[in-house]
Amino acid sequence: MTTHAGGAHSVNAPTRTTRTRAATLIAVLAIVVAACSGSATPTPAAPSAAASVAASAAAASTAPSPSAASSAAASAAAGGSLSGQSVTVIGTWGGTEQDAFMAMVKPWETQTGATVKYTGTRDLNTVLTTGVASGVLPDLAGLPGPGQMNEWASSLTDLSTVLDVNTYKSETAAPLVDLGTVNGKMVGVFIKTSIKGLIWYNPKTIDVTAGPPATWDALQALITANKSKAASPWCLGVESGAASGWPGTDWIEDFVLRTAGPDVYNQWWQGKVKWTDPAIKTAWQSFGQIVAGSYGGATAVNATNFANAGDPLFKTPPGCLFLHQASFITGLGGFVKAKSGTDYNFFPFPDINTQFTGAVEGAGDLFGMFHNTPASASLMAYLVTAPAQDIWVKIGGAISANKNATDYPDDISKRSAALLANAKTFVFDASDLMPTAVNNEFWADIVKYVQHPDQLDALLADMDKTVAGQ
């Protein structure tokens, strides 16, 4: 596997008005203090309470009981009694993803006598940026991405003092180890990964048994041949609270990677290729064509939460033929109750420029430590083990970062993991590698572009100004 990923830049926080900054600071500190005090205030991924409750119940019913292996791993990580101690954790997970994480840590809680106090928020970038500045931070945190991790490296614990580094490196793909390392200091570890750019469909609606489309042109021909079977070619939703817009960034990244290649892709997120460059502008315009062919139109795209964006695949009659989303979608929205292989399946993003065949974009959930306590060190050591990650893998919607975690629940999950493992060229999610200010504007501009595609030139020019200011 050829890896195309590198370091990120140090940045300043985005400029705001004094009033907005003050209001944001108050709100963010409330979330961080809640996390540090252990009051759980999760933010569900799904927009409706009914959908969230139904999805959570489904996840709970499939959550595995602690295995002997996970219990042994938890016991080994404990290093002694931790009874009465607690670890505060903050991350983006809500709904079924939070359920899966809590199922993952349950054996550790049982074996150690300690407690995990988790808080979920979709505004993780702002929360942790403010926390680093104020010093009010949880023990452990899911980090938004390698770019932001680089910015906070001086505040994060050197995990070589916590983990058996040789074991972690031997069990984790080298690109992921490198992405968690800043200037020789390991400050982030991956507890799960995902493969981006998968095209999901309902086999009851569209038949690809003769073979999935290998090229973008073949996919367009397939859409044309089956357009009468659904209201729209595509399902798309970019709403995600404070992170709204990010699902659209995945589309842009896929188009850049598959038309311009991994070198341009990396130079772009590094700030060496301008946003106004024809290769980047063309990717946005291609995304605009997807929006134009999406279920419900632009207003629905901006209003629909990403977790439920694929639900029209399962409607009668179907709302769309395809959904573009990462491998984790099987643990969210309508996919939770649907049957793998019968109600949904996927094929990889088709080639656009065959020169870049075999390129794969991936992402993952980084974890870092702000406070090194006996309990937080024990939990971190447990989270990187195969038995711990097998728990989330078995529930579904996750690919393990540990090579030895292989308890995938179905053929679709196994195929997703195999695509990542066998990728000819691997790149990491570009927006996750960008400086915080650039990433935030990228998200916001996706939302603006969906509603106002005629403003593209101005949006890209503003992106170049933001990059220049870093």
C-alpha positions in Angstrom: 0.0 0.0 0.0 1.3 3.4 -0.9 0.4 6.0 1.6 -0.2 9.7 0.7 -0.6 11.5 4.0 1.5 14.0 5.9 1.6 16.5 8.6 -0.7 19.5 9.1 -0.1 23.1 9.7 -0.3 25.1 12.9 -3.1 27.6 12.8 -4.9 30.3 14.7 -8.6 30.0 15.6 -11.1 31.5 13.2 -11.8 35.2 13.6 -15.2 36.1 15.2 -16.8 39.2 16.4 -16.4 39.8 20.2 -20.0 39.1 20.9 -20.0 35.8 19.0 -16.7 34.8 20.5 -18.0 35.4 24.0 -21.3 33.5 23.4 -19.4 30.6 21.9 -16.9 30.5 24.8 -19.7 30.3 27.4 -21.4 27.5 25.5 -18.2 25.6 24.9 -17.0 25.9 28.5 -20.4 24.5 29.6 -19.8 21.4 27.5 -16.2 20.9 28.5 -17.0 21.4 32.2 -19.9 18.9 31.9 -17.4 16.4 30.3 -14.9 17.0 33.0 -17.5 16.6 35.8 -18.9 13.5 34.1 -22.4 14.8 33.3 -23.2 13.0 30.1 -24.9 15.3 27.5 -24.7 13.3 24.3 -25.6 14.9 20.9 -27.6 12.3 18.9 -26.6 12.0 15.3 -30.2 11.6 14.1 -32.5 14.6 14.0 -35.6 13.1 15.5 -36.0 11.7 19.0 -38.1 8.8 17.7 -35.5 7.8 15.2 -32.7 8.1 17.8 -34.6 5.9 20.3 -35.4 3.3 17.7 -31.8 3.2 16.5 -30.4 3.1 20.0 -32.7 0.2 20.9 -31.5 -1.7 17.8 -27.9 -1.2 18.7 -28.4 -2.3 22.2 -30.1 -5.5 21.1 -27.1 -6.4 18.9 -24.3 -5.3 21.4 -22.2 -8.3 22.3 -21.8 -9.5 25.9 -18.2 -8.9 27.1 -16.1 -11.8 25.9 -13.4 -13.6 27.8 -10.8 -11.9 25.5 -12.1 -8.4 26.1 -12.3 -9.1 29.9 -8.7 -10.3 29.8 -7.6 -7.3 27.9 -9.3 -5.0 30.3 -7.8 -6.8 33.3 -4.3 -6.6 31.7 -4.7 -2.9 31.0 -5.8 -2.2 34.5 -2.6 -3.0 36.3 -4.4 -3.1 39.6 -7.6 -2.0 41.2 -9.1 1.3 40.0 -12.3 1.0 42.0 -14.0 4.3 42.5 -12.0 6.1 39.9 -13.4 7.7 36.7 -12.3 8.8 33.3 -13.9 11.7 31.6 -14.2 11.3 27.8 -15.5 13.7 25.1 -16.2 12.8 21.5 -18.6 13.3 18.6 -20.6 10.1 19.0 -24.3 10.1 19.8 -27.1 7.6 19.4 -26.0 4.2 18.2 -22.4 5.2 18.0 -22.4 6.2 21.6 -24.1 2.9 22.5 -21.3 1.1 20.6 -18.5 3.0 22.4 -20.1 2.4 25.8 -20.4 -1.3 25.0 -16.8 -1.3 24.1 -15.7 0.2 27.4 -18.1 -1.9 29.5 -15.7 -4.9 30.1 -13.0 -2.4 31.2 -15.4 -0.8 33.7 -16.4 -4.3 35.0 -12.8 -5.5 35.4 -11.4 -2.3 36.9 -14.3 -1.0 39.0 -13.7 2.4 37.4 -16.3 4.4 35.4 -16.2 6.1 32.0 -18.1 9.4 32.0 -18.8 10.3 28.4 -20.1 13.5 26.8 -20.9 13.8 23.1 -20.9 16.9 21.0 -20.8 17.6 17.2 -19.0 20.9 17.9 -15.8 19.0 19.0 -13.4 21.4 17.1 -14.6 24.4 19.0 -14.9 22.6 22.3 -11.4 21.3 22.3 -9.8 24.5 20.9 -11.4 26.4 23.7 -10.5 23.8 26.2 -6.8 23.8 25.2 -6.8 27.6 25.6 -8.6 27.6 29.0 -7.0 24.4 30.4 -10.4 22.9 31.1 -10.1 19.5 29.4 -11.4 16.0 29.8 -9.0 13.1 30.5 -9.4 11.5 27.0 -10.9 12.9 23.9 -11.8 11.8 20.4 -9.8 14.2 18.2 -11.4 15.8 15.1 -8.5 14.8 12.9 -4.7 14.7 12.5 -4.7 18.4 11.5 -6.3 19.5 14.8 -4.2 17.0 16.7 -1.1 18.7 15.4 -2.3 22.0 16.7 -2.8 20.6 20.2 0.2 18.3 20.4 1.9 20.3 23.2 -1.2 19.8 25.3 -1.5 16.0 24.6 0.2 13.3 26.6 3.1 11.4 25.0 1.5 8.0 24.6 4.8 6.2 24.6 4.6 6.7 28.4 1.2 4.9 28.5 1.2 2.2 25.8 3.4 -0.7 24.7 4.5 1.2 21.6 6.1 -1.8 19.9 2.9 -3.8 20.3 0.7 -0.9 19.0 3.0 -0.4 16.0 3.0 -4.1 15.2 -0.8 -4.3 15.4 -1.6 -1.0 13.6 -1.1 -0.1 9.9 2.0 2.1 9.6 0.1 5.0 8.0 -2.2 5.3 11.0 0.8 5.2 13.4 2.4 8.0 11.4 -0.7 10.1 11.4 -0.8 9.9 15.2 2.8 11.1 15.6 4.0 14.7 15.8 7.7 15.5 15.7 8.5 12.0 17.0 5.9 12.2 19.8 2.9 9.8 19.6 0.0 11.8 20.7 -2.9 10.1 19.0 -4.1 6.5 18.4 -6.8 5.2 16.2 -9.5 3.0 17.8 -11.6 2.6 14.6 -11.3 3.5 11.0 -13.6 3.8 8.0 -13.3 3.6 4.2 -14.7 6.6 2.4 -16.3 6.9 -1.1 -18.5 3.8 -1.0 -21.6 3.8 -3.2 -24.6 2.2 -1.4 -27.7 0.9 -3.0 -30.7 -1.3 -2.4 -30.4 -4.6 -4.3 -34.2 -4.8 -4.5 -34.2 -1.6 -6.5 -31.2 -1.9 -8.7 -29.4 -5.0 -9.9 -25.6 -5.0 -10.2 -25.1 -8.8 -10.1 -23.5 -8.6 -13.5 -20.8 -6.5 -11.9 -20.7 -3.0 -10.4 -19.8 -0.1 -12.6 -16.0 0.2 -12.8 -16.0 3.7 -14.3 -17.9 7.0 -13.6 -19.3 6.9 -17.1 -20.6 3.3 -16.5 -22.3 4.6 -13.3 -24.0 7.4 -15.2 -25.2 4.8 -17.8 -26.6 2.7 -14.9 -28.4 5.7 -13.5 -29.9 6.4 -16.9 -31.1 2.9 -17.3 -32.7 2.8 -13.9 -34.0 6.3 -13.5 -37.6 5.3 -13.5 -37.1 3.1 -10.4 -36.5 6.0 -7.9 -37.5 9.6 -7.5 -33.8 10.7 -7.8 -30.5 9.3 -8.7 -28.9 10.3 -5.3 -29.6 10.5 -1.6 -27.6 13.3 0.1 -27.8 15.0 3.5 -25.1 17.4 4.8 -26.7 18.5 8.1 -24.6 17.6 11.2 -25.1 20.3 13.7 -22.0 22.5 14.1 -20.2 20.2 11.7 -22.8 20.6 8.9 -21.3 20.3 5.5 -18.7 17.6 6.1 -20.5 14.9 4.0 -20.1 17.2 1.0 -16.4 17.5 1.7 -16.2 13.8 1.2 -17.6 14.2 -2.3 -15.2 17.0 -3.2 -12.3 14.8 -1.9 -13.3 11.8 -4.0 -13.6 13.9 -7.1 -10.1 15.5 -6.5 -8.5 12.1 -5.8 -10.0 10.3 -8.8 -9.6 13.1 -11.4 -6.3 14.8 -10.3 -4.7 12.0 -8.3 -3.1 11.6 -4.8 -0.2 14.1 -5.4 -2.6 17.0 -6.2 -4.9 15.8 -3.4 -2.2 16.1 -0.8 -0.8 19.3 -2.2 -4.3 20.7 -1.9 -4.9 20.0 1.8 -1.3 21.1 2.5 -2.2 24.5 1.0 0.1 24.1 -2.0 -2.7 23.9 -4.6 -5.1 26.7 -4.6 -8.9 26.2 -4.1 -9.3 28.3 -7.3 -7.2 25.8 -9.2 -9.1 24.2 -12.1 -8.7 20.7 -10.6 -10.4 21.8 -7.4 -13.1 23.9 -9.0 -14.0 21.0 -11.3 -14.5 18.8 -8.3 -16.9 21.3 -6.8 -18.8 21.6 -10.1 -19.1 17.8 -10.2 -20.5 17.8 -6.7 -23.0 20.5 -7.8 -24.3 18.0 -10.4 -24.8 15.5 -7.6 -26.8 18.0 -5.6 -28.9 18.8 -8.6 -29.8 15.1 -8.8 -30.4 14.6 -5.1 -33.7 13.6 -3.4 -35.7 16.6 -2.2 -33.4 19.2 -3.9 -30.9 21.6 -2.3 -33.1 22.6 0.6 -33.6 19.0 1.7 -29.9 18.3 1.2 -29.0 21.0 3.8 -31.8 20.1 6.1 -31.3 16.3 6.2 -29.0 14.8 8.8 -26.2 12.7 7.3 -27.2 9.7 9.5 -30.7 9.6 7.8 -29.6 10.7 4.3 -29.8 7.1 3.0 -33.2 6.3 4.5 -35.0 6.9 1.1 -33.1 3.9 -0.3 -35.6 1.8 1.8 -38.8 3.8 1.0 -41.6 2.4 -1.2 -41.3 3.6 -3.9 -37.6 4.4 -3.4 -36.5 8.0 -3.1 -33.1 7.4 -4.6 -30.9 4.9 -6.3 -27.6 5.6 -4.6 -26.0 7.0 -1.4 -22.3 8.1 -1.2 -21.1 7.5 2.3 -18.4 5.9 4.4 -18.4 2.4 5.8 -19.7 3.5 9.2 -23.2 4.3 7.7 -24.3 0.7 8.4 -24.5 1.6 12.0 -26.7 4.6 11.5 -30.2 5.6 10.3 -32.3 3.2 8.3 -29.3 0.9 7.9 -29.6 -0.2 11.5 -32.8 -2.1 10.9 -32.1 -3.1 7.3 -30.5 -6.5 6.5 -27.0 -6.5 5.1 -26.8 -7.9 1.6 -30.6 -8.1 1.2 -31.7 -4.5 1.8 -28.4 -2.8 1.1 -25.0 -3.4 -0.5 -22.2 -1.3 -1.9 -19.5 -1.0 -4.5 -16.3 1.2 -4.4 -16.3 4.6 -6.0 -15.8 4.1 -9.7 -12.7 5.2 -11.6 -12.8 8.6 -13.3 -9.2 8.8 -14.4 -7.9 5.2 -14.7 -4.4 6.4 -14.0 -5.4 6.5 -10.4 -7.2 3.1 -10.2 -6.9 1.5 -6.7 -6.8 4.8 -4.8 -8.7 4.7 -1.5 -9.7 7.4 0.9 -10.0 6.5 4.5 -10.6 8.2 7.9 -10.6 7.2 11.5 -11.4 8.0 15.1 -8.3 9.4 16.8 -8.0 9.3 20.6 -5.7 11.5 22.6 -5.0 12.0 26.3 -5.0 15.3 28.1 -4.7 14.0 31.7 -2.4 11.1 32.5 -4.0 9.4 35.4 -3.9 5.7 36.4 -7.5 5.2 35.2 -7.1 7.2 31.9 -3.8 5.4 31.1 -5.5 2.0 31.7 -8.5 2.8 29.5 -6.3 4.1 26.7 -4.2 0.9 26.8 -7.4 -1.2 26.7 -9.0 0.8 23.8 -6.2 0.0 21.3 -6.4 -3.8 21.9 -8.0 -6.2 19.4 -10.6 -7.6 21.9 -11.8 -4.0 22.7 -12.1 -3.0 19.1 -13.7 -6.3 18.2 -16.7 -5.3 20.3 -17.5 -2.3 18.1 -16.6 -4.2 14.9 -19.1 -6.9 15.8 -21.9 -4.4 16.5 -21.3 -3.0 13.0 -20.4 0.3 11.4 -16.7 0.2 12.2 -13.5 -1.1 10.8 -10.9 -1.9 13.4 -7.6 0.0 13.4 -6.1 -3.2 15.0 -5.0 -5.8 12.4 -6.0 -8.6 14.9 -9.6 -7.5 15.3 -11.5 -9.5 12.7 -14.9 -10.2 14.3 -16.9 -8.5 11.4 -20.6 -9.3 11.5 -21.2 -9.8 7.8 -19.7 -10.0 4.3 -20.2 -6.3 3.7 -18.1 -5.3 6.7 -15.4 -7.8 5.7 -15.3 -6.4 2.2 -15.0 -2.8 3.5 -12.1 -3.9 5.7 -10.5 -5.7 2.8 -10.7 -2.6 0.5 -8.8 -0.6 3.1 -6.2 -3.3 3.8 -5.6 -4.0 0.1 -5.6 -0.4 -1.2 -3.0 0.3 -3.9 -2.8 3.9 -2.8 -4.2 5.2 0.5 -5.0 8.8 1.4 -6.5 10.2 4.6 -9.6 12.4 4.6 -8.3 15.7 3.4 -10.5 18.0 5.5 -9.4 16.2 8.6 -5.8 17.1 7.8 -6.5 20.7 7.1 -6.0 23.5 9.7 -9.1 24.1 11.9 -9.9 27.4 10.3 -9.7 26.0 6.7 -11.7 22.9 7.7 -14.4 24.9 9.3 -14.8 27.2 6.3 -14.8 24.1 4.0 -17.8 22.7 5.9 -19.6 26.1 5.9 -19.0 26.7 2.2 -20.4 23.3 1.3 -23.7 24.4 2.9 -23.6 27.7 1.1 -22.7 26.1 -2.3 -25.6 23.6 -2.0 -28.0 26.5 -1.8 -26.2 29.0 -4.0 -24.0 27.2 -6.7 -23.7 30.5 -8.6 -21.4 31.8 -5.8 -18.7 29.1 -6.4 -16.0 31.5 -7.6 -16.4 33.8 -4.6 -16.4 30.8 -2.2 -13.2 29.4 -3.6 -11.5 32.8 -3.6 -12.5 33.2 0.1 -11.0 29.7 0.8 -7.7 30.8 -0.8 -7.7 33.9 1.5 -8.3 31.7 4.6 -5.4 29.4 3.6 -3.1 32.4 3.0 -3.9 33.7 6.5 -2.6 30.5 8.2 
